[in-house]
Amino acid sequence: MNISTQERFQQLDQLLLRHWSAWQPAFGSDAKLWLTEATLTAIAHELGSATQLTSSPLLPIQSEPPAGTKLRKWRQLQHFKGCFNSSAETIVDWCCGMGHLSGHLASDRHAVIGLEIDSSLIARASARSSKMTLFHQCDVLSEAEQYLSSAQSIVALHACGALHTALVEKAVESQVHDLHFSPCCYHKRFNRGLKMLSQPARRSPLVLNERNIQLAVRQSVTAPKREQFAREKLRLYRLGFDEWVKRELGIEHYTHLPSTSPAIATKGFATFCAWGAKQRVPELSGVAVNDESRLLSSAEERLELEVAYEAQCEVFRRALEIRLCLDNVLFLEENGFQAELIEFCPSSITPRNIMIRAFRA
């Protein structure tokens, strides 16, 4: 059964709100609501068609990517191009990086303008560019307007957070011909505060913050096993640090630590605790970490529960991601575009496989 964009948004929004306590508590929190398998099965069934997106047809992929392009990235580029459907003569590659997508889309039919804030990436993109590509150093959050017009198509492969939000707003302001983009890192739109675009999202009672919105990107199929192991060790150390703080200070709440590289865990638990104390608990700076094995044993038990809880949250992950994307679709529709969500490639190539495709009506 086909459902409208509005109906899909409302269904996902209401379900996420109704089961709020079963998916939103952050890592380390004790306020978790555990659901039975029967309940989770019922929720998955209730989601039904609301989380089913049209998939692009599988394309024959060349086995060898061009020099300097990783195989997985090459496959993403080819699938993205397979879903690109624009008659605009000029394409604007939003946050183009080293220009991989720009070069892949450039042709006799399409000239490409690449916009990127990092001058070193612009230099690398320009060094490998063709006559149909031109790159500019540009902060798209404040300077993109001079490069946009109503005759253009805007593209972006994995524009993070505020960058894809700005893309949609600038596309509407400039009334571009069309846009094709794949959002990523939804939680990074908080660097300027959470900003929902569409009227239904602004009216929604669903309260999203930087921590619970990260559920939308928690799935990962691309990291090498050594990186996955390093991340799990870092998570273990975070819980071990929390155990240490609770033991030393007698507090009950979880002590959040800032983001850091998993490489810090290679220096040992005591060094990690010293770093954590400096970041968040200065009164423990210089305090020795005693009974490390007991702290980490308790942390291991908590980490097992975290992994189990994340498996429960996975039922809601795609619903949250699609709901966030539908905010963009609804905003575009409110402003005269015909828009849709599709899966531009299999999730085995990238879990961020949603494309928003919109054409000015």
C-alpha positions in Angstrom: 0.0 0.0 0.0 1.4 3.4 -1.0 1.4 6.1 1.7 2.1 9.8 1.3 5.1 11.5 2.6 3.0 13.2 5.3 1.5 9.9 6.4 4.9 8.2 6.5 6.4 11.0 8.6 3.5 11.0 11.0 3.6 7.2 11.4 7.3 7.1 12.2 7.1 10.2 14.4 4.3 8.8 16.5 5.9 5.4 16.8 9.2 6.9 18.0 7.4 9.1 20.4 5.3 6.3 21.8 8.3 4.0 22.4 10.6 6.9 23.5 12.0 5.2 26.6 12.9 2.1 24.6 15.5 3.7 22.3 16.6 7.2 23.5 18.7 6.6 26.7 22.3 7.3 25.9 25.3 5.0 26.4 26.0 4.4 30.1 22.5 5.4 31.2 20.7 3.2 33.7 17.3 4.5 32.6 16.7 1.8 29.9 13.4 0.3 29.1 13.7 -3.3 28.0 11.1 -4.7 25.6 10.1 -8.3 25.1 10.8 -10.1 21.8 7.1 -10.2 21.2 6.8 -6.4 21.6 9.8 -5.8 19.3 8.3 -8.1 16.7 5.0 -6.2 16.9 6.8 -2.9 16.5 8.8 -4.2 13.4 5.5 -5.3 11.9 3.9 -1.9 12.7 6.7 -0.1 10.9 5.9 -2.1 7.8 6.0 -0.1 4.7 6.9 3.1 6.5 10.6 2.0 6.5 10.6 0.4 3.1 12.2 2.6 0.4 12.4 2.1 -3.3 15.8 0.6 -4.2 17.8 1.4 -7.3 18.5 -1.5 -9.6 21.8 -3.3 -9.0 24.5 -2.1 -11.4 27.4 -4.1 -12.8 30.4 -2.6 -10.9 33.9 -2.4 -12.4 36.3 -4.4 -10.2 39.1 -1.9 -10.4 38.6 1.7 -9.3 40.7 4.6 -10.6 43.9 5.3 -8.9 43.4 7.1 -5.6 39.8 5.8 -5.2 39.0 3.1 -2.7 36.8 0.2 -4.0 33.9 0.9 -1.6 33.9 4.6 -2.5 34.0 3.7 -6.2 31.0 1.5 -5.8 29.1 4.3 -4.0 30.0 6.7 -6.8 28.7 4.4 -9.5 25.5 3.7 -7.7 25.0 7.4 -7.0 25.5 8.2 -10.7 23.0 5.4 -11.6 20.4 7.3 -9.7 21.3 10.7 -10.9 18.6 11.9 -13.3 19.0 15.6 -14.3 18.7 17.6 -17.5 20.6 20.6 -16.0 23.7 21.5 -17.9 25.7 22.4 -14.7 26.1 20.4 -11.5 27.2 21.9 -8.2 29.0 19.3 -6.1 28.3 20.4 -2.5 31.3 19.8 -0.2 33.2 18.0 -3.0 36.3 17.0 -1.1 38.9 15.6 -3.5 36.4 15.8 -6.4 35.7 12.1 -6.8 31.9 12.6 -7.4 32.6 15.7 -9.5 34.9 13.8 -11.9 32.5 10.9 -12.1 29.5 13.1 -13.0 31.3 15.4 -15.4 30.7 14.7 -19.1 29.9 16.4 -22.4 26.4 16.9 -21.1 27.3 18.1 -17.6 29.9 20.6 -16.4 30.6 20.4 -12.7 31.4 23.1 -10.1 32.9 21.7 -6.9 32.6 23.7 -3.7 34.9 22.8 -0.7 36.1 24.7 2.3 39.4 22.9 2.6 42.1 24.4 0.4 44.3 21.3 0.4 41.4 19.2 -0.9 40.6 21.8 -3.5 44.3 21.6 -4.7 44.1 17.9 -5.0 40.8 18.0 -6.8 42.1 20.6 -9.2 45.2 18.6 -10.0 43.1 15.7 -11.2 40.3 17.7 -12.8 39.1 17.6 -16.4 38.0 20.5 -18.6 34.5 19.9 -17.5 35.2 20.5 -13.8 36.0 23.6 -11.9 36.7 23.8 -8.1 36.3 26.7 -5.7 37.2 27.1 -2.1 34.0 28.0 -0.4 32.3 27.8 3.0 28.9 26.5 1.8 27.2 27.6 5.0 27.8 31.3 4.2 29.2 31.7 0.7 27.4 29.3 -1.6 24.8 31.7 -3.0 27.2 33.2 -5.6 27.6 29.8 -7.3 24.0 28.8 -7.4 21.3 29.5 -10.0 17.9 28.1 -11.1 19.4 26.2 -14.0 21.6 24.0 -11.8 21.6 20.6 -10.2 23.1 20.2 -6.7 24.6 16.9 -5.6 26.3 15.7 -2.4 27.4 12.3 -1.4 27.3 12.0 2.4 27.0 15.7 3.4 27.2 15.8 7.2 24.6 17.3 9.4 24.4 21.1 9.1 25.9 20.8 5.6 23.0 18.9 4.1 20.5 21.1 6.0 22.1 24.2 4.4 22.1 22.4 1.0 18.3 22.1 1.2 17.8 25.6 2.4 20.1 27.1 -0.3 18.4 25.0 -3.0 15.1 26.4 -2.0 16.4 30.0 -1.9 18.0 29.7 -5.3 15.1 27.6 -6.8 17.6 25.2 -8.4 16.5 22.8 -11.1 17.0 19.7 -9.0 19.0 18.1 -6.2 20.4 14.6 -5.5 22.1 14.1 -2.1 22.8 11.5 0.5 22.7 12.8 4.1 25.1 11.6 6.8 26.0 12.3 10.4 22.6 13.8 11.3 23.8 14.7 14.9 26.3 17.1 13.5 23.6 19.6 12.7 23.8 20.6 16.4 26.9 22.8 15.9 24.4 25.6 15.3 21.5 24.1 17.3 19.0 21.6 16.2 17.0 22.9 13.2 14.1 21.1 11.8 12.9 22.4 8.4 9.4 21.3 7.7 6.2 22.3 9.4 5.3 18.8 10.6 8.8 18.3 12.2 8.6 21.7 13.9 5.2 20.9 15.3 6.3 17.4 16.5 6.4 16.8 20.3 9.3 14.4 19.7 12.3 15.9 21.4 15.6 15.1 19.7 19.0 16.0 21.1 22.6 15.4 20.0 23.0 12.1 21.8 19.7 10.3 21.0 19.9 11.4 17.3 23.2 9.5 17.0 21.2 6.3 16.9 20.5 7.1 13.2 24.1 6.5 12.3 25.1 3.9 14.8 25.1 1.0 12.3 28.4 0.4 10.6 29.4 -2.2 8.1 32.5 -0.5 6.7 35.0 -0.3 9.5 37.9 -2.9 9.6 37.8 -5.4 12.4 40.8 -3.8 14.1 38.9 -0.5 14.2 35.8 -2.2 15.6 37.9 -3.8 18.3 39.6 -0.5 19.2 36.2 1.2 19.5 34.8 -1.5 21.8 37.9 -1.2 24.0 37.4 2.5 24.2 33.7 1.9 25.2 34.9 -0.5 27.8 37.3 2.0 29.2 34.6 4.7 29.3 32.4 2.4 31.5 35.5 1.5 33.6 36.2 5.1 34.1 32.6 5.7 35.2 32.9 2.8 37.7 36.1 4.4 39.1 34.4 7.8 39.4 31.4 6.3 41.2 33.6 4.4 43.6 35.8 7.4 44.4 33.2 10.1 44.6 30.0 8.1 45.5 28.0 9.6 42.7 25.2 7.8 40.8 24.9 9.5 37.4 27.0 8.4 34.4 30.0 10.6 33.7 30.1 11.5 30.0 33.5 12.0 28.4 34.2 14.0 25.2 34.8 12.3 21.9 38.4 11.1 21.4 40.4 8.7 19.2 40.2 5.0 20.0 44.1 5.2 20.0 44.0 6.5 23.5 42.9 3.1 24.7 46.3 1.6 23.6 48.0 3.6 26.4 46.3 1.6 29.1 43.3 2.0 31.5 45.2 4.1 34.1 46.3 6.6 31.4 42.7 6.8 30.1 41.4 7.5 33.6 44.0 10.3 34.0 42.8 11.8 30.7 39.2 11.4 31.7 39.7 13.0 35.1 41.4 16.0 33.5 38.5 16.4 31.1 35.5 16.0 33.5 36.5 15.3 37.1 39.4 17.5 38.1 39.2 16.5 41.7 40.4 13.0 40.7 43.4 14.4 38.8 46.5 12.7 40.2 44.5 10.0 42.1 45.9 6.5 41.5 43.6 3.9 39.9 43.6 0.9 42.2 42.0 -2.5 41.6 41.9 -2.0 37.8 40.8 -5.6 37.1 37.7 -5.3 39.3 36.7 -2.0 37.6 37.1 -3.5 34.2 35.2 -6.6 35.2 32.2 -4.5 36.2 32.6 -2.5 33.0 32.5 -5.7 30.9 29.2 -6.7 32.4 27.8 -3.3 31.7 29.1 -3.3 28.1 27.3 -6.6 27.5 24.1 -4.9 28.5 24.9 -1.9 26.3 25.4 -4.2 23.3 22.1 -6.0 24.0 20.3 -2.7 24.4 21.8 -1.4 21.1 20.4 -4.5 19.4 16.9 -3.5 20.7 17.4 0.1 19.5 18.3 -1.2 16.0 14.5 -1.8 15.5 14.1 2.0 15.7 17.3 3.1 14.0 16.1 3.0 10.4 12.8 4.6 11.5 14.6 7.5 13.0 16.9 8.0 10.0 14.0 8.0 7.6 12.1 10.3 9.8 15.0 12.8 9.7 15.2 12.5 5.9 11.5 13.0 5.5 11.9 16.4 7.3 14.0 17.5 4.2 11.5 15.9 1.8 8.5 17.7 3.4 10.3 21.0 3.4 11.2 20.7 -0.3 7.6 19.8 -1.1 6.4 22.8 0.9 8.6 24.9 -1.3 7.5 23.7 -4.7 9.7 20.6 -5.3 8.6 17.1 -6.1 10.8 15.0 -3.8 11.4 11.3 -2.9 13.5 9.0 -0.8 15.3 6.1 -2.5 18.1 3.7 -1.6 20.8 4.4 -4.0 23.0 1.4 -3.1 22.9 -1.7 -0.9 23.6 -1.2 2.8 26.6 -3.6 2.4 28.4 -0.8 0.5 27.4 1.9 2.9 24.8 2.0 5.7 24.1 5.6 4.8 22.4 4.6 1.5 19.5 7.0 1.4 19.3 9.5 -1.4 16.9 12.5 -1.4 16.0 13.3 -5.0 14.0 16.4 -5.8 13.0 18.4 -8.9 11.4 21.8 -9.0 7.8 21.4 -10.0 
